[in-house]
Amino acid sequence: MSIEELSVNSGLAAPPRKSPLRKLATDPQAVITSVLLMVIIILGLLTPWIAPHDPNEAQLNAINATPGTPGYPLGADQNGRDIASRLLHSISTSLTAGLIGASVALAIGITFGLIGGYFGRRLRSATEWVFSLIMTFPGLLLLIVLMPVTKGDYRATMLIFGVLLSPGVYRIVRNLVLGVKNELYVDAARVSGLSNLRILGRHVLFAVRGPIIVAAAFLIGSAISLQSGLAFLGVGSNLVPSFGAMIADGFTNLYVDPTQFIWPSVMLGTLTASLVLLGNSLRDAFEGAKLKPSKASAPTAITPRTTTLTTDSIQGSAADLLSVDDLALAYPTPAGQLREVVKGVSLSLRAGETLGLVGESGSGKTQTAFAILGVLPPEAVVTQGSIQLDGRHLIGLSEQGLRALRGREIAYIPQEPMSNLDPSYTVGAQLVEGIRASARMSRREAKAKVMALLARVGIQDPQRTFNSYPHQISGGMAQRVLIAGAVASRPKLLIADEPTTALDVTVQAEILDLIRDLQAELNMAVLLVTHNFGVVADICDRIAVMQDGRVVESGTALELFREPQHSYTQMLLGSILDENTVRTDQPTPVVTATGGKN
Amino acid sequence: MTTPLLNVKDLRVTFKGHGFRSREVEVLHGVSLTIAEGETLGVVGESGSGKTTIGRAVLGLVKPSGGRITFRGSDITHATAKERRTLSKDIQVVFQDPYTSLNPSLTIGDTLSEPLIVQGTSATEARARVRMLLDQVGLPGDAAERLPREFSGGQRQRVAIARALAPEPKLIVCDEPVSALDLSTQARVMDLFIDIQRRTGVAYLFVSHDLAVVRHISHRVSVVYRGDIVETGPADRVTSTPEHPYTQKLLLAAPIADPVEQEKRRADRHRLAELHREQHVQAGVSG
């Protein structure tokens, strides 16, 4: 069980639902850029009424007029055309270009992305091929070469550019759809009788809308830049007012009147920068910039309570290998407070003994085990209590000190054997490395030891397993490999976190046998974290039942199963589907669906 | 005997391997089973046995490569998309993972009313029906306005059950519906399944790896091993005195939640394993 799952479970008090729009409204970057964009768009829309001149109206007496000349607020260019009017008209050119380019790219990219991602393999290879082909076209060059076809009309150019941009959108959508397609809720929708079109529109498109909106902002930006770039190069009709053309004109007059060059540059810069920054804000809003828990007041530096030190010497009996006393653990919440997940847990464990730590998800059992291992995430805070192994305090020990203990005196078996093996190294290489990290020996010695261990944990062909990569072995085999690694250094304490939960029952039985044998052989203490009472009954000498961060009951296995005292333990044991309940009632076909009409 | 509700005969399913010119893998080698109206057939097996594939083939989510599936007498082995849509009124599903089986961005109400509206129910009627469905699975009526992430695993599974019940189906395929739930939640959800069956007469194809769960809910049990059904019979017999060696092994491998009983069972299991080994050795010598 991960920490993430834990916080989700215990944070059931409905996290505040915040729509992406609401999030945007509180993001200053989003607010400022959208206001800028709105102003620019409104100016563009009002151009026919507020522009003092026609953009192409040339007045000989106004050539290179300085800003402030009556009728020419920003001056005029070398052809005597009003710069302010041309700027206003360029807005609509840019926006039209951006919208055409982006819409074409989105329309093509989304449609084929959905098709390529959702439907079968053959259709996907076909679309893939076509889009790869499009990607190989040299964009800018193609647009210039095609000028005779587009007759210099920037809108036609933008249509083509949209096609050239579409592979980017296609790839985003296809990848997202491939991910969403295998979600069970899509299967469920299919079983519910929804048509493919409806599933695509409602379930799939809905799930991928965020990244598409983000991509749209960037696409508009790049279409606008490209249109300006082409106009700057002088490609296309020079009758169309455009930032690019204005910058080109301003360039030639740079020494006569530098402001001619500045106005269009500032406008173009503001427009594209706003779009890109808004795109970033959108991405944060939709894809959720992670909620950062604000650092809680108590830092991770941990000092055991002084009082526990004194009580320890009285309480902790000499025979105890591990003693956990009044341990409490907390995590900082996004609001900055500390939320306790383990609330004063005390455990003790003798050499050669197996203690079952039992509880449901969110009970804090895994957190307790992680605290003993010293592998809590950095934001976790131990608020009180002590952990002693063989009389040594583990809390407050440096990472170096802990590392010396882990793998030598404390060993660990995880729940998911597969995810604890590195897929890019062979099993043998990983075991050899682990052994050499904890004990000095040559590679050859280490290999001999690994082979002996693999044989000891019941692997039929150790040499073959040694040379295998993790994906080539089964889950049960992987767990045997990890057990081999764990017991290599003959640890005093083995912590097993749901070691058989991911395995089949027949394999589970074998793994439990193996743990039992190794324990007897090495006289290890085993702390077994599990939710399965069958496993507990099979292997544990004593049991501690955890609920909501506390140990509610502990005792020998027999006591606890036969005479549970606490109501929670009784409830848990009562929930076990026992051996003797078999369904006895006969199937009763009900012809009319009474359940539906009552 | 009347015609069974569902009749699966000689079902074969083949999966294409990954990559160029990869070999095909047959995961079901001719599986036959029947389910009567109002009956629960438990299908038990380990990972990779193909038990889930049986359910998915019945739902039309994988294409069979051979055999026949008949539902109420009509062949649905290769039902077209349109026929499937009609069938969806009668055959429904509850998946294992309550976290991914609900669309995270749709409210519970939207998820539940969607199939109803598709089948022509008016919006007001659908709303009323959703409230009734939520009530049927023991969730408060205001759950309809909330999103899946506001619910625990057990509650989400109740929503998934409500969704399956919405069109008043004849058969629900349950794919490990309680495996991801905590022990106490698991027992309550199982009781809900049985309660609903008694009230509505729906039949279940109940797929699980857990013999105890299957025993609790099934009238009959089929055991799947490596793509074949090795044993079928009344739940009581199959789960207490199984005939097939694999079922015996499976039964003895499942630990009992009692230290003393479990010790006995462990001894039995070791004895059985020893017996099988000897038989194996003998077979090896004579063969």
Contacts between the chains, C-beta under 8 A, distances in Angstrom:
chain1	res1	chain2	res2	distance
A	9	B	152	7.0
A	12	B	150	7.8
A	12	B	152	6.2
A	14	B	146	7.5
A	14	B	150	4.5
A	15	B	149	7.3
A	15	B	150	7.8
A	17	B	147	6.6
A	17	B	150	8.0
A	183	B	100	5.3
A	183	B	103	7.9
A	184	B	95	4.6
A	184	B	96	7.9
A	184	B	97	5.9
A	184	B	100	4.7
A	184	B	101	3.8
A	185	B	100	6.6
A	185	B	101	5.4
A	185	B	102	5.6
A	185	B	103	4.4
A	185	B	111	7.9
A	187	B	59	8.0
A	187	B	61	5.9
A	187	B	93	7.5
A	187	B	95	7.1
A	187	B	101	7.8
A	188	B	93	6.4
A	188	B	95	6.6
A	188	B	101	5.5
A	188	B	102	7.9
A	188	B	160	7.4
A	188	B	163	6.8
A	189	B	103	7.7
A	189	B	114	7.3
A	190	B	60	8.0
A	190	B	61	6.8
A	191	B	59	5.4
A	191	B	60	7.9
A	191	B	61	7.3
A	191	B	88	6.0
A	191	B	91	7.4
A	191	B	92	6.4
A	191	B	93	4.7
A	192	B	88	5.7
A	192	B	92	7.7
A	192	B	114	6.7
A	192	B	115	3.7
A	192	B	118	7.2
A	192	B	163	7.2
A	192	B	166	7.9
A	192	B	167	7.8
A	193	B	84	7.1
A	193	B	85	4.2
A	193	B	86	7.5
A	193	B	87	7.7
A	193	B	88	3.1
A	193	B	89	7.0
A	193	B	115	5.9
A	193	B	118	6.1
A	193	B	119	6.6
A	193	B	167	7.7
A	194	B	85	7.9
A	194	B	114	7.0
A	194	B	115	6.9
A	194	B	118	5.7
A	195	B	81	7.4
A	195	B	85	6.9
A	195	B	118	7.8
A	196	B	81	7.3
A	198	B	118	6.8
A	202	B	114	7.4
A	203	B	103	5.6
A	203	B	106	7.9
A	206	B	103	7.5
A	206	B	105	5.7
A	206	B	106	7.6
A	207	B	103	7.4
A	207	B	105	6.6
A	360	B	182	4.1
A	360	B	183	6.5
A	360	B	184	6.8
A	361	B	153	7.9
A	361	B	182	5.7
A	475	B	47	7.8
A	504	B	46	3.9
A	504	B	47	5.6
A	504	B	209	6.8
A	505	B	46	7.2
A	505	B	209	7.1
A	505	B	210	7.9
A	505	B	211	7.5
A	505	B	250	6.5
A	505	B	253	4.4
A	505	B	254	5.0
A	506	B	46	6.7
A	506	B	249	5.9
A	506	B	250	6.4
A	506	B	253	4.4
A	508	B	253	6.8
A	508	B	255	7.8
A	509	B	252	7.7
A	509	B	253	4.0
A	509	B	255	7.2
A	509	B	266	7.8
A	509	B	269	6.3
A	512	B	255	7.6
A	513	B	266	7.9
A	531	B	182	6.9
A	531	B	183	6.4
A	532	B	255	7.5
A	533	B	183	7.5
A	533	B	257	3.8
A	534	B	254	6.6
A	534	B	255	3.1
A	534	B	256	6.1
A	534	B	257	5.1
A	534	B	262	7.0
A	535	B	255	5.8
A	536	B	257	7.5
A	537	B	255	6.0
A	537	B	256	6.3
A	537	B	257	5.1
A	537	B	258	5.5
A	537	B	259	4.8
A	537	B	261	7.6
A	537	B	262	4.4
A	538	B	255	4.4
A	538	B	259	8.0
A	538	B	262	5.0
A	538	B	266	6.7
A	557	B	259	4.6
A	558	B	259	5.4
A	558	B	260	7.2
A	561	B	257	6.9
A	561	B	258	5.4
A	561	B	259	6.0
A	571	B	184	6.2
A	572	B	183	5.9
A	572	B	184	6.4
A	573	B	257	7.1
A	574	B	187	7.9
A	575	B	183	4.8
A	575	B	184	4.5
A	575	B	186	6.9
A	575	B	187	4.0
A	576	B	183	6.8
A	576	B	187	7.9
A	576	B	212	7.9
A	576	B	257	4.8
A	577	B	186	7.9
A	577	B	187	6.9
A	577	B	190	7.3
A	577	B	212	4.3
A	577	B	213	6.1
A	577	B	215	7.2
A	577	B	216	4.6
A	578	B	212	7.7
A	578	B	257	7.3
A	579	B	212	7.5
A	579	B	240	8.0
A	579	B	256	6.1
A	579	B	261	7.9
A	581	B	215	7.2
A	581	B	216	5.8
A	582	B	215	5.7
A	582	B	216	7.8
A	582	B	235	5.5
A	582	B	236	4.5
A	582	B	239	6.9
A	582	B	240	7.5
A	583	B	40	7.3
A	583	B	194	7.5
A	583	B	215	7.7
A	583	B	216	6.8
A	583	B	217	6.4
A	583	B	218	6.3
A	583	B	219	6.1
A	583	B	235	6.0
A	585	B	198	7.3
A	586	B	219	7.3
A	587	B	36	5.7
A	587	B	37	7.0
A	587	B	38	4.1
A	587	B	39	3.7
A	587	B	40	7.5
A	587	B	203	7.4
A	587	B	219	5.6
A	588	B	38	4.9
A	588	B	198	6.6
A	588	B	201	5.8
A	589	B	36	7.2
A	589	B	37	3.4
A	589	B	38	3.9
A	589	B	201	5.0
A	590	B	38	6.6
A	590	B	199	7.7
A	590	B	200	6.1
A	590	B	201	2.8
A	591	B	201	7.5
A	593	B	168	4.3
A	593	B	200	5.7
A	593	B	201	7.5
A	594	B	199	6.5
A	594	B	200	6.7
A	594	B	201	7.9
A	595	B	136	6.9
A	595	B	165	7.4
A	595	B	168	7.3
A	595	B	196	6.7
A	595	B	199	4.4
A	595	B	200	3.3
A	595	B	201	8.0
A	595	B	202	7.9
A	596	B	168	4.5
A	596	B	200	7.1
